[in-house]
Amino acid sequence: MKDNLNIAIIGIGLGLFGAAVWYAEMFTDSKAANLWRRMNGKGRISRNYAAIGAPAFACIFLLGGILGLINYFQLPGILSRIAAISILVFLSFFLIGLLPIKFPRWVYADWQYAKRHGLLDDDGNIDREAWARHHANKRDLW
């Protein structure tokens, strides 16, 4: 029984860590977030996985940990079913994130970055000239 509790705590921890990494990559300008964005842009993982799959995977871990806690404390079965169904929904999101389809532009980290720094044109698309000027003046430590 103690092993089940440990696995649940590890699952929740990994889920929270994954969600924090995804949030930092999408919505912050920290050095670590910049590193993750650059790694994603070089083809190591797809943009769709970074935008859709990573948060879905984090939710799967988080809900798996919660499911472990539900089973450990022997809470009502309806809670287990709700958590299990939610895991399946996020698993479908994860699988959709692996497909080579184009999602709306606001889903991707580069669009969020451009929005934060005022690099969007009047139509809401990334202004490539402003993007190039912005990155030419930028100094990265990493």
C-alpha positions as CSV (number, residue, x, y, z in Angstrom):
1,M,0.0,0.0,0.0
2,K,2.8,2.4,0.8
3,D,4.2,1.8,-2.7
4,N,0.9,2.9,-4.2
5,L,1.1,6.2,-2.2
6,N,4.6,6.8,-3.3
7,I,3.7,6.2,-7.0
8,A,0.7,8.6,-6.6
9,I,2.9,11.3,-5.1
10,I,5.5,10.9,-7.9
11,G,2.8,11.0,-10.5
12,I,1.4,14.3,-9.1
13,G,5.0,15.7,-8.8
14,L,5.8,14.8,-12.4
15,G,2.4,16.2,-13.6
16,L,3.0,19.5,-11.8
17,F,6.6,19.7,-13.1
18,G,5.4,19.1,-16.6
19,A,2.7,21.7,-16.4
20,A,5.2,24.2,-15.0
21,V,7.7,23.5,-17.8
22,W,5.0,23.9,-20.4
23,Y,3.7,27.1,-18.8
24,A,7.2,28.6,-18.6
25,E,7.9,27.7,-22.3
26,M,4.6,29.2,-23.5
27,F,4.2,32.3,-21.4
28,T,7.5,33.4,-19.9
29,D,10.8,34.8,-21.2
30,S,13.1,33.1,-18.7
31,K,16.4,31.7,-19.8
32,A,15.2,28.1,-19.2
33,A,12.0,28.8,-21.3
34,N,14.1,30.3,-24.0
35,L,16.3,27.2,-24.0
36,W,13.2,24.9,-24.2
37,R,11.7,27.0,-27.1
38,R,15.0,26.8,-29.0
39,M,15.2,23.1,-28.5
40,N,11.6,22.6,-29.8
41,G,12.4,24.8,-32.8
42,K,15.3,22.6,-34.0
43,G,13.1,19.5,-34.7
44,R,13.8,17.6,-31.5
45,I,10.1,17.5,-30.8
46,S,7.3,18.8,-32.9
47,R,5.6,22.1,-32.3
48,N,2.3,20.3,-32.0
49,Y,3.7,18.1,-29.2
50,A,5.1,21.1,-27.4
51,A,1.8,22.9,-27.7
52,I,-0.8,20.1,-27.2
53,G,1.0,16.9,-26.2
54,A,3.1,18.2,-23.4
55,P,0.3,19.7,-21.3
56,A,-1.8,16.6,-22.0
57,F,1.0,14.4,-20.9
58,A,1.4,16.5,-17.7
59,C,-2.4,16.2,-17.0
60,I,-2.2,12.4,-17.5
61,F,0.5,12.2,-14.9
62,L,-1.3,14.5,-12.5
63,L,-4.6,12.7,-12.9
64,G,-2.8,9.3,-12.6
65,G,-1.4,10.5,-9.3
66,I,-4.8,11.7,-8.2
67,L,-6.3,8.3,-9.2
68,G,-3.6,6.6,-7.1
69,L,-4.6,8.7,-4.1
70,I,-8.3,8.0,-4.7
71,N,-7.5,4.2,-4.7
72,Y,-5.2,4.5,-1.7
73,F,-7.7,6.3,0.5
74,Q,-10.5,4.1,-0.9
75,L,-12.7,7.0,-1.9
76,P,-16.0,6.4,-3.8
77,G,-15.8,4.6,-7.1
78,I,-17.3,7.5,-9.1
79,L,-14.2,9.6,-8.4
80,S,-12.1,6.8,-9.9
81,R,-14.2,6.6,-13.0
82,I,-14.1,10.4,-13.4
83,A,-10.3,10.4,-13.1
84,A,-10.0,7.4,-15.5
85,I,-12.2,9.0,-18.1
86,S,-10.3,12.3,-17.8
87,I,-7.1,10.4,-18.4
88,L,-8.5,8.9,-21.5
89,V,-9.6,12.3,-22.8
90,F,-6.1,13.7,-22.2
91,L,-4.6,10.7,-23.8
92,S,-6.7,11.5,-27.0
93,F,-5.4,15.1,-26.8
94,F,-1.8,13.7,-26.5
95,L,-2.3,11.5,-29.6
96,I,-3.8,14.4,-31.5
97,G,-0.7,16.5,-30.6
98,L,1.4,13.9,-32.4
99,L,-0.4,14.4,-35.7
100,P,1.2,16.6,-38.3
101,I,-1.7,19.0,-38.6
102,K,-1.8,22.8,-38.2
103,F,-3.4,24.1,-35.1
104,P,-4.6,27.7,-34.6
105,R,-1.6,30.1,-34.4
106,W,-2.2,31.1,-30.7
107,V,-1.5,27.5,-29.6
108,Y,2.2,27.8,-30.5
109,A,5.0,29.2,-28.3
110,D,6.5,31.4,-31.0
111,W,3.1,33.2,-31.5
112,Q,2.8,33.7,-27.7
113,Y,6.3,35.2,-27.7
114,A,5.5,37.5,-30.6
115,K,2.3,38.6,-28.8
116,R,4.2,39.4,-25.6
117,H,6.8,41.5,-27.5
118,G,4.5,43.3,-29.9
119,L,5.7,41.4,-33.0
120,L,2.3,40.7,-34.6
121,D,1.0,42.5,-37.7
122,D,-2.5,43.9,-38.0
123,D,-3.9,40.5,-39.0
124,G,-2.5,38.8,-35.8
125,N,0.2,37.0,-37.7
126,I,3.9,37.1,-36.8
127,D,5.5,40.0,-38.6
128,R,8.7,38.3,-39.9
129,E,10.6,41.6,-40.4
130,A,10.0,42.7,-36.9
131,W,10.8,39.2,-35.6
132,A,14.1,39.3,-37.5
133,R,15.0,42.8,-36.1
134,H,14.0,41.7,-32.6
135,H,16.2,38.6,-32.7
136,A,19.1,40.5,-34.3
137,N,19.2,42.9,-31.3
138,K,18.8,40.1,-28.7
139,R,21.7,38.6,-26.8
140,D,21.3,35.1,-25.5
141,L,23.5,33.8,-22.7
142,W,22.5,30.2,-23.6
